[in-house]
Amino acid sequence: MMKRSIRGDAMEAQRAKQVIITLLLSCCLLAIINPPTPSLSTKVIFDDEASIRINEQSDGGKSNQQLIITISHDDNGPLTANFSRVQDLLSIEQDLLSGENQNLSYDSPTTYITRLETPFNSWSEAFDSKGRDIENASSWSDVLQPTIEEGWCGKNSTNEEQAALETTLLLLPKQTNLGVACPSFSGSSPTQPPQSNEVLWLVWLDSESVITDWSELTVWCEKASENSEYNFEPAGVNMLFKKAENIAEDDLNKMILPSILILGTLLFIGLRSLKSTLLTLGGVGMVLFAEVGLLSTLGHNFSVIDGIAIPIIMGVAVDGAFWYTHSSKAKEQIRKILFIAMLTTVAAVSIALFSQIKAQRSLALVMIMGIVLDWAMTRFMLEDIYLSEKKSIKKPVLKPTIQKPISVFAWFWPASLIVLLCIAITAPAGVEVLDIQQFLPEDEGSLDDLQELRDNYMIASGTIVWIVVDVQGDDPQALQDILDLQQQISQHPSIISYDTGLIQTKLVMGLSNFDSNQSDTLDSVIENSTTSILMNDFRLIEDDVTKGVAIAAFIDGENADAALDFKYDVEQLLEINNFSGVIGGDLPIGAELAKSFENSRIIQILLAGFAVFITAYFITGSYQKALRIAIGTIAIGIAVDGLASHLGGRKVSTAPAVLLGMGFAADYLSHASVNEKRDRSDDYARWGAALTSLSIFALVVFSKFPPAQDTGQLLSISILLSALLATFASFLPAEKSDIITNRIPTEAE
């Protein structure tokens, strides 16, 4: 009867292995069929409700897909004052969009241009509104004579002229002689064109896939520069995100092979078995491929930040290998120890699933799934192999140490907690605002180019705040209310303005000012109005019905506090005017997330500690052990948070490292706390796993991608502190009741 039961258990275990290996291999196949396309942009870092609505409901206003091209002549000479060069660039615009000239056409197989805004096109429309044709003219005098005395900034200017003025101010350098665009400016004349040696184009790219490959614009710029006498250079924040994405991918490609070699070497030294080493590495690889395949198939959008999870999953995988091969505990006891460690680690990291930051939620999901799959691989696939290798290794028997009532080393536990608390207390306060600089190395030359762009151009020095207001397009009163709201917003001191000396105009773009009658509505007015440089149509339309309107406000792009104040002030203004809506934009949302993180980071750490306590108590049934694990986990969390501030500044991107550091602490403390008797073999297993994991993160420190570099640095320290703290905890006196034997459920429960 007993033999039949044992045989049945063995058959069930074998079937479980077959099911797991089949599922993992199937998911690996999915990774080949549906490979991930990781990206980096504000879209994958945080949720901006205003931008999401604009992207989904507007015509040609996809704010997150707007790119910049800087244009100059090969000799760096006059561009806009030279009429033949203006006509050349007008012709290049047409070739870019039409595709008739193969030397200048946009031939990307994955992306396409949905919209192009240039100063020359807007000037052409402005002259057309006065019956003048720039495309068929032979010189500037043909369109500038007779003189337009007030230029395009006068009270009697047409809508097309007002749009041309806005375009000139935004797409030409700040110190440009505006000429006919606004003769009221000092030194400008209505008989002269705007005069600049460089201009900007705005390009909107889109694709059939979720993520648009912005690097395709670089390919066209190189092609156009080779086939013309002009220099085309992609620029702006979105192109820098693409550069950061390339840096992260390059780091990952360079780190994979050294990580495998280092991990394999240390595993072989620690496990003393080539078979166990190779199977552990193979198991990690299968887990990574299976996870990627499953998440990609389920529609998960990977960011390059998720790549940070790879060394984490590799590091966690070695835990079980060392415990099964070096601990003197029985198989069932090791199972329970690893089960508790897995659950408490997941409990700590899972708090990030509720983060306001989309990238943190994504990284937490990838880490949690990897940790669980690592545990399942070890428990169901590799356990018997590790145990058989353990039997074959001849090593001296490690005698358990005699547990004294209170060991002298037990006093290192409270002392270490005090040291960790001091690290947290002495850390500088504050969180850096989430921006592109957090994703590029400090010595990256493109950051200097971005700063130069911001210094020279109004559109780059400012940042756009999107104000989405819910209104009905067929309501005449709504039209007047929106016009009044725009006027109120333009009075805010944060709005960028241009002053001619006679008039001051604020850069708030939305509905054009006009003389309306009682029957006019949003729909009727916008359908007959000119397009803006930012959007073809400021209405937000769903199912052919106008549901709202978007307003764009330009504010200082260097002042995060002012951007956040502006957001709050406009929200109050909407409430006062009985409007509903949302406010968005990269700077105000980034500043709000930084402030929210600053206010909630300690609460987040405490919640993670509480989750660990509940999990540990549910598993062990011991308040003392659960409390010990939770206290140590919280201590590591606040210390790592403080170290982040000490070592280079606390950032939103360091939050996952804090929670994962707590995860490692919960892991190692679980090992130390559930054991009733201290055993030196457990120390070997703990430190073998810790040092092997540490080697991976120490390698990540040398990456160029700042979030990976920060994570590697913080987790290397976290693992070292966690292993030390767990070692000190193992000297603490045990409870009298043998809870580990009588209470802990197996993972099957």
MITI-396352 format. One record per residue: x, y, z of N, C-alpha, C in turn; residue in one letter. Coordinates in steps of 0.1 Angstrom, whole numbers, plus 5000, padded with zeros to 4 digits. Each point is the difference from the previous one (the first is absolute). Layout:
<atoms>
XYZXYZXYZA ...
</atoms>
This chain:
<atoms>
500849885000499250125000500950135000M 501049995009500950115000500850024987M 500449894994500850014988499150064989K 498749965000499150044990499850165001R 499950045013499850155002501250074995S 501249955003501350074996500150004985I 499649894994500049994985499050104994R 498950025007499050094995500550155001G 500650035011500650135002501050034989D 500849904998501150024990499450034986A 498949924997499450024987499350144999M 499450055011499450135000501150114998E 501149985007501150094999500650014985A 500049884994500549994986499050074991Q 498749985002499050064992500150165001R 500250045013500150155002501250054993A 501149935000501250054992499750014985K 499349904995499750004986499150114996Q 499050035009499150114997500750135001V 500950025010500750135001501050024988I 500749894997501050024989499250034987I 498949944998499250024988499550154999T 499550055012499550135000501250104998L 501149985006501250094998500550004986L 500149884994500449994986499050074991L 498849995003498950064991500250155001S 500250055012500250155002501350044993C 501049925001501350034993499750024985C 499249914995499750004985499250134997L 499250045009499250134998501050124999L 501149995008501050115000500650014986A 500249884993500650004987498950054989I 498849965002498950044991499750155002I 499950045012499650145003501050075009N 501250034994501150065008499650145005P 500550045012499650135006500750114992P 499450125001500650124994500150105010T 501049995009500150105011500350144995P 499550105007500150144996500250095012S 500250124998500250105011499450134995L 499050055007499450134997499150035013S 499550125000499150045011498849915000T 499649954988498849924999500149875008K 501249945001500249885008500550035014V 500350125003500550035014498950045009I 499150094995498850035008498850024992F 498950005006498750024994499650155000D 499850064989499550144999498650004993D 499050015009498649994995499750104989E 500550125001499750104990500649964987A 501349965000500649964987499449884994S 499549905009499449884995498750044993I 499250095005498850044994500250074987R 501150095000500350074987500449904990I 500849915003500549904990498949914995N 499049975008498949924996498950074993E 499850135003498750074996500350124991Q 501350044998500250124992500449964986S 500050104991500449994986501450064999D 501049914998501450054998500650065012G 499749965012500650075012500749905009G 500649904995500649905009501350065005K 499850055012501150085006501349925003S 499849875003501249925003500749954988N 499650034988500649964988500650124992Q 500150115007500550134993501550005001Q 500750014989501450014999500550134994L 501350035002500550134995501249974991I 500150084989501149994991500650144999I 501350025002500750134998500650004986T 499850114993500450014986500950134999I 501149984993500950114997500749974986S 500650104994500749984987501449945003H 500549944990501449945001501050115004D 499850124995501050115003499650085012D 499049955007499550075012499650154998N 499750034987499750144997498550025001G 499550124996498650045001499149894994P 498949985007499149904995498750064996L 499350075009498750054997500050134992T 501250075001500150134992500349974985A 500549884997500349964987498849934994N 499450074990498749954995500149874993F 501149984993500249874992500149885010S 500650025012500249905010498649975006R 499250105002498649985005499249914990V 500250034987499249924990500649865000Q 501349985001500649875001499449925011D 499850065012499549925011498549984999L 499350094993498649974997499949884991L 500949994991500049894990500349875008S 501050015009500349885008498949955009I 499250105005498849965008499149924991E 499750044988499149934991500649864997Q 501349994997500649874997499949915012D 500250055012499949925012498649935001L 499050084998498649955002499549924988L 500450044987499449944988500849874997S 501349995003500849894996500449994986G 499850114992500249994986501550014997E 500850075008501550004999500649905009N 500549894995500649905008501250045008Q 500650114996501250055008499550075013N 498850045000499550085012498749945006L 499549894995498849945004500249935014S 498949995007500149935013499549854997Y 501049915001499849864996500049905011D 499650045012500149915011499049894998S 500449875003499049894999499149995012P 500350065011499349985013499350135004T 500450124996499350125004499650084989T 499150105002499650094990499850145006Y 500150104992499850145005498550034999I 499450045011498650045001499850154998T 501150085003499950145000501350075000R 500150114993501350074999499750155002L 500650075009499850145002501450074998E 500050104991501250074997499750155000T 501050095002499850144999499650044986P 500649944990499850044986498649974995F 499549885004498649974997499050105006N 500250045012499150095007500250144994S 501250044995500150124994499350004986W 500149894993499349994987498550025002S 499449945011498650025002499650145004E 500950075008499850135004500050104988A 500949984991500050084988498849974991F 499649874999498949974992498750075005D 499950025014498850065005499950154996S 501250054995500050144995500150004984K 499849894994500049994985501450004995G 501049955007501450004996500549864999R 500749964990500449864998501649995001D 500449945011501549995002500649894991I 499249904997500649894993500350044985E 499250094995500350044986500750144999N 500450055011500850135000501449974997A 500750104996501549994996500950075011S 499450085008500850065011499050045011S 500750045011499150055012499250124996W 500550094992499250124997498749974994S 499949894993498849964993498849985010D 500449955012498949985010500050105011V 501050085001500150105011499550144995L 499850014987499550134994498649984994Q 499150085002500150125009500149975014P 500650095008500349975014498849975009T 500249905008499049965010500450085013I 499550125002500550095010500149945014E 498949935004500049955014500649855000E 500449954989500549874999498949895004G 500449905007499149895003499550015015W 500550115007499650015014499150125003C 499450054989499150125002498649955004G 499250105003498649975004499249954989K 500350034988499349964988500649884993N 500949935007500649894994499049884998S 500249934989499149884998500449895009T 499149905001500349885008501349934995N 500250004987501249934994501350085004E 499850135000501250095004500349985015E 499049995008500249985015500749865002Q 499649904992500649875001501450004996A 500350084989501450014995500950075010A 499450105008500850075010500349905011L 499149925005500249905010501149904995E 499949964988501049904995501450074999T 500150124996501250074999500750025014T 499250035010500550025014500549875005L 499349894997500449875006501149924992L 500050024987500949924992501250074995L 500250135003501250074997500650045013L 501450025000500750045012499450125007P 500250015013499450115008500450144995K 501350014997500550134996499950044986Q 499149934993499850024985499450144998T 500450064990499450134995498749954993N 498850035005498849954996499550054987L 500550124996499550064987498550014999G 499549954989498550024998499249925010V 500649915007499249925010499550095011A 500850105004499550105010500950124999C 499750104992500850124999500150085012P 499149985010500050075012501249975009S 500749894998501249975007501150094995F 500950045009501150094997500949944989S 500350084990500849964989499449924989G 498749975002499249924989499450104991S 499849954987499450084990499049924992S 498950054996499049934992500549974986P 501050074996500649984987501049884999T 500349945011501049905001499449875005Q 500549884996499549885005500749975014P 499549915008500749955012501449964996P 501050035008501449974996500649915010Q 500449884995500649905009500949904991S 501049955007500949904993499549865003N 499049985008499649875004498550005004E 499349904997498649995003499749855005V 498849995006499649875004498849954992L 499949874998498749944995499549915012W 498749995000499349915009499449894992L 500349885004499649884992499249915010V 498949954995499249905008500249864993W 500549915007500149864995499049915007L 499649904992499149905006500349864993D 499549905006500249864994498849925004S 500049884994498949905002500249945014E 501349995005500249945013499850095011S 500049955012499750085012501250105002V 501249964998501250085001500550054987I 500250134999500550064987501550015001T 500749954990501450014999500550134995D 500450095009500450144997501350004992W 500849905002501350004993499950004985S 498849974995499850004985500150154995E 499750105008500250134996501450044998L 500949945008501450024999500549954986T 499549894996500449944987499650104989V 498850065001499650094989500950135001W 500350055012500950125001501349984993C 500649885003501349974994499949994985E 498949944995499849994985499850144994K 499250085006499750144995501350095000A 500849985011501250085001501049964989S 500149874996500949964990499550044986E 498750014998499550034987499550154998N 500450085009499750154998501150085006S 499950134999501150095005499650055014E 499149925007499650055013500349895010Y 500150045013500349915011498749975007N 499549885001498849965008500549925012F 499650055012500449935012498849985009E 499749875004498949985009500450055014P 499050055007500350065013498849995009A 500250055013498850005009500049885010G 499150015009500049905011499749864995V 499049994991499649874995501249924994N 500850084993501249934994501049965010M 500150085011500849965011499549875007L 498749995001499549875006500449894991F 500050024987500549894992501449975002K 500850105002501449985003500249935013K 499350035010500049935013499649864998A 499049974992499649874997501149924994E 500750064990501149934994501249975010N 500250095009501149985010499649895009I 498749995004499649895009500149874993A 499649994987500149884992501449964998E 500950094998501449974998500649955013D 499650065011500549955013499649865002D 498749974997499549865002500749904992L 500350044987500749904991501449985005N 500650105006501449995005500149935013K 498950015008500049945013499649855001M 499349954990499449875001501149895001I 501050014990501049895000500950015013L 500550125004500850005012499249965012P 498750035001499249965011499949855001S 499849944988499949855000501449945005I 501150054995501349955003500350025015L 499750115005500250035015499149915008I 498750004996499149925008500449855000L 500349954988500449864998501349975008G 501050095000501249975007499850005015T 499250095006499850005014499149895004L 499049964992499249885003500849885000L 500949984991500949885000500950005012F 500550115004500950015012499149975012I 498850065001499249985012499349865000G 499549954989499249885000501049884998L 501150024995501049904998499549884991R 499250044990499349914991499850064987S 500649954989499850054987498549984995L 499549895004498649964996499050105006K 500150025013499150105007500250144994S 501250044997500350134995499350024986T 500249904991499450014987498550005000L 499449915009498650005001499450125006L 500750065010499550135005500050114990T 501150014992500050104989499049974990L 499849884996498949964991498650035005G 499849985013498750035006499750154999G 501150085003499850155000499650044986V 500849954990499750044986498649964996G 499549885004498749964996498950095007M 500350035013499050095007499950144993V 501250054996500050144994499249994986L 500349904992499449994987498549975002F 499649925009498649965002499250135005A 500650075009499350125005499850104989E 501150034992499950104989498949954990V 500049874997499049954990498650025005G 499849965013498650015005499550145001L 500950095005499550145002499950074986L 500849974990499950064987498749954994S 499749885001498749944994498850065007T 500150035013498950065007499850154997L 501050064992499950144996500750105009G 500949945009500850095008500950084992H 500150145002500950084993501350025009N 501049944996501350005007500650144998F 500650055011500950124998501449955003S 501050074995501449965002500449995015V 499250085008500249995015499749865005I 499149934994499849865004501249914999D 500950044992501349924998500749995013G 499850095010500650005013499749875007I 498849954997499549885007500949874996A 500750014989500749884996501149965010I 500950095004501049965010499349965013P 498950075003499349975013499549855000I 499349964989499549864998501249905001I 501150044993501249915000500549995014M 500050115008500549995014499249925009G 498650024999499149935008500149854998V 500349964987499949854997501149925007A 501050065005501149925006499749975015V 499050065005499649985014499849855004D 499149944992499649865003501249914997G 500850034990501149914997501049995012A 500350115007500949995011499349935012F 498750035002499449945012499849854999W 499649954988499949864998501349935001Y 501150064995501249934999500950015012T 499850105009500950035011499350005014H 498750025000499450005014499949865005S 500149985013499949875006498549975004S 499150094996498649985003499549894991K 498949945004499349904993499350064988A 499649924990499450054987498850085003K 499149955008498750065003500250145007E 501050005008500350135008500650104990Q 500849964991500650104990498950054991I 499149914996498850044992499250115007R 499849985013499250105007500750135001K 501349995003500850135001500050084987I 500249934989500050074987498650054996L 499049925004498650054997499750135008F 500450005013499850125008500850124993I 501349974997500850114994499450054987A 499549914992499450054987498750095003M 499249965009498850075003500350145006L 500950005009500350135007500750094990T 500849954991500750084990498950064990T 499149924996498950054991499150105007V 499849985013499250095008500650145000A 501350005002500750135001500050074986A 500349934990500050064986498750044995V 498949935004498750024995499450135003S 500550085010499550135002500250094988I 501149974992500250084988498949994990A 499249895001498949984990499050115001L 500050075012499050105002500650144998F 501250014995500650134998499350084989S 500150135002499450094990500950004987Q 501249955001500950014989499949874992I 499750014987499749884992501249914998K 501250064999501249924999500349925012A 499750055012500249925012499049895001Q 498850024995499049895000500549894991R 500550044988500449904990501249925006S 501050075006501249935005499649915011L 499150045009499649925011499349874995A 499250014989499349884995501149914994L 501050054993501049914994500849935011V 500450085011500749945011499349905007M 498750025003499249915008499849874992I 499750014987499849884992501349924999M 501150074999501349934999500449935013G 499750075012500349945013499249875002I 498750014996499149885002500449894991V 500450034987500449904991501349945004L 500950085006501349955005499749905011D 499150035009499749915011499449874995W 499150014990499449884994501049914993A 500950074993501049924993500949925010M 500450075011500849945010499349885007T 498750035004499349915008499649874992R 499550024988499449894993500949944989F 501050074996500949954989501449965005M 500650085008501449995004500249945014L 499049995008500249965014500749865001E 499549904993500649875001501450004995D 500350084990501450004995500950065010I 499650115006500850065010500249915012Y 499049935004500149905011500949894997L 500049954988500849894996501550054999S 500250124996501450054999500550035014E 499150035009500450025014500549875006K 499349894997500549875005501349964995K 500350044987501249954994501250095004S 499850115006501150095004500549965014I 501249975001500649965013500550135007K 499350045010500450125007500049975015K 500750075008500049975015498650045005P 499649925010498750025007500250135008V 499050094998500050125008499249995012L 500650005012499349995012499250125003K 498749995004499350125004500650065012P 500050135001500550075011499049985012T 500650015012499149985012499450145002I 498649995001499350135001500050045015Q 500750115002500050055014498850095002K 499650025012498850095003500150134992P 501150075001500250124992501550004996I 500249994987501450014995500550145000S 501250025001500650135000499750074986V 500049914989499750054987498650054998F 499149955009498650054999499950155002A 500950065007500050145002500350084988W 500549934990500350074987498650034993F 499049925003498750034994499450135003W 499950045013499550145003501050104995P 501349985001501050094997499950034985A 499849904992499950024985498750074996S 498949985008498850074997500250155002L 500850035011500250145003500950074989I 501049924995500850064989499250024988V 499149914997499250024988499050125001L 499550025013499250115002500750134999L 501350005004500850134999500350034986C 500249904991500150034986498850074994I 498849955004498850064995499850145006A 500350025012499850145006500950104994I 501249964997501050104995499950034985T 499149934994499950014985499350144997A 500550074990499350124995498649974995P 499150105002498749984996499850044985A 498949974994499750044987500149894990G 499350024989500049904988500250084987V 500849954992500250074987498849984991E 499750114993498949994990500349914989V 499049924996500249904990500150074986L 501249994994500250054987501149924993D 500350044987500949934992501449985006I 500450105008501449995005500249885009Q 498949955006500249885008500249874992Q 499950014987500249884992501250014990F 500850105002501250024992501250025009L 501249954996501250035007500350155001P 500650045011500350145002500950064989E 500949924995500950054989499549984986D 498749974999499449984987499950144993E 500650014988500150124993498650054995G 499149914998498750044995499250095010S 500449985013499450095010500450144998L 501350024996500450144997499350064988D 499849914990499250044988498650045004D 499449925009498650045004500050135008L 501050035008500150125007500250124990Q 500849984990500250104990498650034992E 499349894998498750024993499150085009L 500049975013499150075010500450155001R 501350024999500550145001499650084988D 499949944988499850074987498550014996N 499249905004498749994994498950005011Y 499050084997498950015010499249875002M 499949934989499249875001500849905008I 501350015001500849905007500250055015A 500150135002500250065013498849995009S 498850004993498849995007499549855000G 499049975008499449874999498550024999T 499449914993498550014997499249935012I 499150085005499049945009498749984993V 499549884999498849974993498850015010W 499050084996498850025009498849944992I 499549895004498949934994498750045007V 499050064993498850045007498849934993V 499149955009498949924995498950104996D 499650014987498950094996499349934988V 498850054997499249954989500350094988Q 500249944988500450084988498850074994G 498849965003498850074994499350105010D 500750035011499550105009500550144998D 499250104996500650134997500650065013P 499449985011500550065013501449945003Q 500249874997501349945003501150074992A 499750054988501050074992500550125007L 499150085005500450135007500749965013Q 499549905007500649965013501549964998D 500349934989501349964997500950124997I 499550094992500750124996500450085013L 499050015009500350075013501049935008D 499949865000501049925008501450024994L 500250004987501350034994500550135004Q 499250105000500450145004500550005015Q 499349935008500449995014501349935002Q 500249894992501249925001501250094996I 499850084989501150084995500550115010S 499250035010500450105010500949945010Q 500249875000500949945011501450044997H 500850035011501350064998501049894995P 499749875000500949904995500049994985S 499050064993499949994986501150084993I 500649944990501050074992499350094991I 500650124998499350104992501150074991S 499550064990500950094992499450144999Y 500950105002499650135002500650094989D 499150064992500550084989500350155004T 499750035012500150145004498650074999G 499249954991498650054999499049915005L 500249874998499149905005500849885006I 499349935009500649895006499149884997Q 500649894995499249884996500549885008T 499149935007500449885007499949884991K 500949915002500049884992499049895006L 498850034997498949905004499349974987V 500049874995499549964987498849925002M 498950044994498849935000499150054990G 498850055004499150064990500550144997L 499950044987500450134996498950105005S 500550135003499150105004499350054987N 498750035001499250044989498750075005F 499450074991498750065003498949894997D 499449955011499149894999498550055001S 499149924995498650045002499449895009N 498750015003499449915010499849864995Q 500149984987499749874994501349924998S 501250065002501349944998500249895011D 500549894996500449895009501549964998T 500549925009501349954998500249934986L 499149924997500149924987500050094988D 499150105000499850094988501250094999S 500650055011501150095000501349934996V 500349885006501349944997500049944986I 498949964995500049944986500350104990E 499850135003500350114991501350085003N 500749955010501250085005501349934995S 501150075001501349954996500649915010T 500949914996500649915009501150075008T 500449945012501050055008501349934997S 501150055005501349934998500049875008I 499249995011500049895008499049894996L 498850054996498949914997499250054988M 499549904992499150044989498750045005N 499649945011498650025006500149995015D 499650105007500149995015498949935006F 499049964992498949925006500449865003R 499449945010500249865003498749934996L 500149914991498849944994499949855002I 498949955005499849865002498649964994E 500149904991498849964993499350114992D 500950084994499550124992499350115008D 500249995013499350105008501150075008V 500050145000501050075008499849995015T 501049955007499949975014500850105009K 500950084993500850095007500950084991G 500850085006500950084993501450005007V 501150014992501350015006500650144999A 500650055010500750135000501549975004I 500950064992501449995002500550135006A 500749995011500650125007501549985001A 500850104995501549995001500450075013F 500849925008500550065013501549965000I 500750065010501549985001500349865002D 500949944992500349865000501149975011G 500550105007501149975009499550015015E 498850045002499550025014498949905003N 500449895006499049905003499050045010A 500450085010499150045011498950094994D 500450094991499050094993499149924991A 500549904994499149914992499049935008A 500449965012499049935009499050105005L 500550125004499050105004499050044989D 500550014988499150034989499049894998F 500449885001499049894999498950015011K 500450025012499050015011499150134998Y 500650114995499250124998499049984989D 500449934990499049984989498949905004V 500449905008499049915005498950085009E 500550105008499150085007499150094991Q 500750054989499250084991498949924993L 500349884996499049914994498849985010L 500349985013499049985010499250125002E 500650125000499350135002499050024988I 500449964988499250024988499149884997N 499949915010499149894999500349914988N 501349984997500549914990500649885006F 499949894993500749885003501149984990S 501149945004501149974990501249965007G 501149984993501349965005501150094995V 501150015008501250084996501149904998I 500850024989501149914998501250074994G 501049924996501350064995501149935007G 501249994994501149935005500550065013D 500250135000500650065012499050015012L 498850044999499150005011499749865006P 499849904991499849875005501249945006I 501250024994501349965006500250065014G 499750135001500250075013499049955010A 498849974996499049955009500349865005E 500649914991500449875004501150015010L 501050094998501150015009499550055014A 499150095000499550055013499249895007K 499249934992499249895006500949895006S 501149974992500949905005500750055013F 500450135000500650055012499149995012E 498750024998499150005011499649865005N 500149904990499549875003501149895001S 501350044998501049895000500249935013R 499950075012500149935013498849925002I 498850054996498849925002500149874991I 500550024988500249884991500949905007Q 501150045006500949915007499349935011I 499250085008499349945012498949904995L 499350034989499049914994500749874996L 501250014993500749884996500449925012A 500450075011500349925012498849945006G 498950065000498749955005499649874992F 500250024987499649884991500949885003A 501350035003500949895003499649945014V 499650095009499649955014498849904998F 499050054993498749924998500449864994I 500850014989500449884993500749905009T 501050065007500949915009499149955011A 499150075006499249955011499149894995Y 499450034988499149904995500749864998F 501250014995500849884998500549935012I 500650095009500749945012499149995012T 499050085001499150005012500650065012G 501250074998500750065011500150154999S 499550075010500150155000501550045001Y 500749935008501450045003500849994987Q 499949884993500849984987499550104989K 498750014999499550094990500450155002A 500050045013500450135004501450034997L 500849895003501550024998500350014985R 499349924992500250014986499650144995I 498850055004499550134996500850115004A 500550005013500850115005501350014992I 500749894998501250004992499850044986G 498949964994499750044986499850154999T 499250065010499850145000501350085002I 500949955009501250065002500950014988A 500049894992500850004988499350104990I 498750004999499350094991500450155003G 499950045012500350145003501450044998I 500949905003501450024998500450014985A 499449914992500350014985499450134994V 498850045005499550134996500950115003D 500650005012500950105004501349994992G 500549884997501249994992499850054986L 498849994995499750054986500250155000A 499650075011500150145001501550045002S 500749925008501450035003500949984988H 499749904991500949964990499850074986L 498950084999499950074987498650064999G 499250005010498750064999498949904999G 499050025008498849915000499250034988R 499749904992499250014988498849915000K 499150034991498849914999500549864995V 501150004992500549874995500749925011S 500350065012500749925010498949935009T 498850034999498949945008500049854999A 500049944988500049854999501249945006P 501250075000501249945007499849995015A 499350105005499750005015499149885003V 498949984992499149895003500749874998L 500849994989500749874998501049975011L 500750115004500949985012499349955012G 498850045002499149955010499749854998M 499849974987499749864996501249915004G 501250044997501249925004500149995015F 499750115007500050005014499049905006A 498850004994498949915005500549854997A 500649984988500549874996501049955010D 501050075003501149955009499550005014Y 499250095004499550005014499149885002L 499249974990499149885001500949875003S 501149994992500949885002500450005015H 500550125005500650005013498949995011A 498850044998499050015011499249875002S 499949934989499149885002500849885006V 501450015000500849895005500050015015N 499749885007500050005014501449985006E 500949944992501449985004500950064990K 500950085004501050064991501049894995R 500350014987500949904994500950074991D 501349975001501050064991499849974986R 499449894997499749964986499050104994S 499150055008499050104995500750134997D 501050045008500850124997500749984987D 500549884997500749984987499050024989Y 498849945001499050014990499650144998A 499850085011499550134999501150094993R 501249995005501050094995500549964986W 499949874997500349954986499050064990G 498750005004499050064991500150154999A 500350065012500150155000501250054992A 501249945001501150044993499949974985L 499349894996499849984986499150104994T 498950035007499150104995500750145000S 500850035010500750125001500950034988L 500649894995500950014988499350054988S 498749964998499350044989499750155000I 499550055012499750145002501250095000F 501149955004501350075000500450034985A 499749904991500350024986499050114994L 498850005005499050094994500450155004V 500850025011500450135003500850074989V 500749924992500850054989499250034987F 498749985000499250044989499950154998S 499750044988499950154997498650055002K 499049915000498650045002499850045015F 499750125003500050055014499049925009P 498849974996499149925009500649865003P 500749934990500649885003501250015009A 500850114998501150035008499650025015Q 499050085002499550035013499549875007D 499249924992499549885006501149905003T 501049994992501149915003500750045013G 500250135001500750055011499249985013Q 498850035000499149995012499849865004L 499849914990499749865003501349935005L 501150044995501349945005500150025015S 499850135004500050045014498949935007I 498849994994498849945007500349855003S 500649934991500349865002501049985011I 501050085000501049995011499450035013L 499350115001499350045013499049895004L 499349954991498949905003500749875005S 501149954994500649885004500650025014A 500650125003500650035013498950005011L 498950074996498950015010499449865003L 499849924989499549865002500949925009A 501350014998501049935008499950045014T 499950135003499850045014498749955006F 498950004991498749955005500149855004A 500849934993500149855003500649975014S 500650105006500649985013498950035011F 498950064996499050035010499449875006L 499650015013499449885006498749954993P 499849874998498849954994498949985009A 498849994995498849985008500049855005E 499349985011500049875006499249904992K 498950054994499249914992500649974986S 499949884995500649974988499150034988D 499850134998499050044990500349964986I 501350004997500449964986499649864997I 499949915010499649874997498549985000T 499350075009498649975002499050094992N 500550124996499150104995500150034985R 501250004995500250054987499449914990I 499150064992499449914989501049994989P 499849894992500849994988499550094989T 500850014989499650084989498749954994E 499749875001498849954994498850055007A 500150045013498950055007499650144995E 
</atoms>
